[in-house]
Amino acid sequence: MDASNPATALAIDETAEAEGRVKIMARGVNVWYGDTHAIKDVSVDILDRTVTAFIGPSGCGKSTFLRCLNRMNDTIDVARVTGEIRLDGEDIYAPGVDPVQLRARVGMVFQKPNPFPKSIYDNVAYGPRIHGLARTRADLDRIVEDSLRRAALWDEVKDRLNEPGTGLSGGQQQRLCIARAIATSPEVLLMDEPASALDPIATAQIEELIDELRENFSVVIVTHSMQQAARVSQRTAFFHLGELVEFGETPQIFTNPRDPRTESYITGRIG
Ligand SMILES: Nc1ncnc2c1ncn2[C@@H]1O[C@H](COP(=O)(O)OP(=O)(O)OP(=O)(O)O)[C@@H](O)[C@H]1O
C-alpha cells in the first residue's frame, strides 16, 4: 500500500473503521492477468448500508476490482490477486475460505441478465437450496416470494412461477437475477453495469431497487453512466489505468473533484 498516495489516504475511512461501519476493507490489492497489471495497489474501505459506485474509462479495472471482492477472479485462469481483502474483518483469501460460501455472502449481478434455464421459482430457490437455507417447502416458498417482492418483480410473476425465467423481458430477467442474488441474504451485493442492457423504464426500476437494497445491504455498482452514479450512490471511486485515483462522497466527486484526472473524466475530456 502506498501511504504517500493521497488517493490511498482518501479511500481509507478511519472514522468509519473506528465506528465499525466498514464492511469490506481492501489493502494493497494488485491484480495481474498474465503480464498485464490490471489493478495497482488499491486500498479502499467499503461502508455498510451504502451504495458505492466505481467509475472510470473503459479498461481501467473497475470490473476486475469488483470481482476481487467475491473472488470471482478465481474463475479466470490467468488472473493473480495479491494484497488483503477483509469482509467484517475476515480475510476472504485466507486458506480454508470456501469461495462458494463467500459468494452467498457477497452476491453478484452481471451486466447481461443471465437467468438459469429453469423456472422463475427455481431460479430464486437455487441458492437457498444449495446452501440449505430452507427446512421445508413452505420456508422455501417464503424466501422465493420475499426475494421477488424485494426485487420488485413479485406482482408481475406471481401467477407464472413455473414458467421459464428466460421467457421474461430483459428488465424482468435482470430483476429476477437480483432476486436470485438476494435470496441467500447476502451482506454485500456487487453489480457490474446492471442496467446497461435495459431501457430507461427498466433502468429506473433497477435504480429505485438499488436505493431500497441499501437499507439492508452494502451495494457496489460499476457503471459507465455518471448520471447513474450520481443518482444511486453515496460514495464514488474513480479508477484510471488500474489505479484508484480518487474516492469520496459522491457529490464531492462530481462537483469538486480533487484530482485533475477525475475532473477530466467527469467533464468528458477522458474516457
Ligand atoms: N479475463 C481477462 N483476461 C485477460 N485480461 C483481462 C481480463 N479481464 C480484463 N482484462 C484486462 O484487464 C484490464 C482491466 O479490465 P476491466 O474489464 O477490469 O476494466 P473495466 O474498467 O471494467 O472496463 P469496461 O468499462 O470496459 O468494462 C484491461 O486491460 C483488460 O483488457
PDBQT file of the ligand as one rigid body, heavy atoms in Angstrom, charges set to zero:
ROOT
HETATM    1  N1  LIG A 301     -10.188 -12.267 -18.380  1.00  0.00    +0.000 N 
HETATM    2  C1  LIG A 301      -9.208 -11.408 -18.697  1.00  0.00    +0.000 A 
HETATM    3  N2  LIG A 301      -8.044 -11.863 -19.240  1.00  0.00    +0.000 NA
HETATM    4  C2  LIG A 301      -7.050 -11.007 -19.566  1.00  0.00    +0.000 A 
HETATM    5  N3  LIG A 301      -7.106  -9.662 -19.386  1.00  0.00    +0.000 NA
HETATM    6  C3  LIG A 301      -8.235  -9.159 -18.869  1.00  0.00    +0.000 A 
HETATM    7  C4  LIG A 301      -9.345  -9.999 -18.495  1.00  0.00    +0.000 A 
HETATM    8  N4  LIG A 301     -10.332  -9.215 -17.996  1.00  0.00    +0.000 NA
HETATM    9  C5  LIG A 301      -9.860  -7.944 -18.057  1.00  0.00    +0.000 A 
HETATM   10  N5  LIG A 301      -8.618  -7.897 -18.574  1.00  0.00    +0.000 N 
HETATM   11  C6  LIG A 301      -7.784  -6.695 -18.766  1.00  0.00    +0.000 C 
HETATM   12  O1  LIG A 301      -7.675  -6.012 -17.539  1.00  0.00    +0.000 OA
HETATM   13  C7  LIG A 301      -7.808  -4.616 -17.710  1.00  0.00    +0.000 C 
HETATM   14  C8  LIG A 301      -8.994  -4.097 -16.891  1.00  0.00    +0.000 C 
HETATM   15  O2  LIG A 301     -10.206  -4.625 -17.428  1.00  0.00    +0.000 OA
HETATM   16  P1  LIG A 301     -11.623  -4.461 -16.719  1.00  0.00    +0.000 P 
HETATM   17  O3  LIG A 301     -12.595  -5.259 -17.512  1.00  0.00    +0.000 OA
HETATM   18  O4  LIG A 301     -11.490  -4.732 -15.285  1.00  0.00    +0.000 OA
HETATM   19  O5  LIG A 301     -11.878  -2.908 -16.916  1.00  0.00    +0.000 OA
HETATM   20  P2  LIG A 301     -13.229  -2.071 -16.791  1.00  0.00    +0.000 P 
HETATM   21  O6  LIG A 301     -12.840  -0.755 -16.223  1.00  0.00    +0.000 OA
HETATM   22  O7  LIG A 301     -14.254  -2.846 -16.064  1.00  0.00    +0.000 OA
HETATM   23  O8  LIG A 301     -13.620  -1.911 -18.311  1.00  0.00    +0.000 OA
HETATM   24  P3  LIG A 301     -15.061  -1.712 -19.027  1.00  0.00    +0.000 P 
HETATM   25  O9  LIG A 301     -15.585  -0.427 -18.501  1.00  0.00    +0.000 OA
HETATM   26  O10 LIG A 301     -14.716  -1.645 -20.480  1.00  0.00    +0.000 OA
HETATM   27  O11 LIG A 301     -15.901  -2.909 -18.660  1.00  0.00    +0.000 OA
HETATM   28  C9  LIG A 301      -7.949  -4.383 -19.207  1.00  0.00    +0.000 C 
HETATM   29  O12 LIG A 301      -6.662  -4.117 -19.713  1.00  0.00    +0.000 OA
HETATM   30  C10 LIG A 301      -8.462  -5.715 -19.704  1.00  0.00    +0.000 C 
HETATM   31  O13 LIG A 301      -8.059  -5.930 -21.039  1.00  0.00    +0.000 OA
ENDROOT
TORSDOF 0
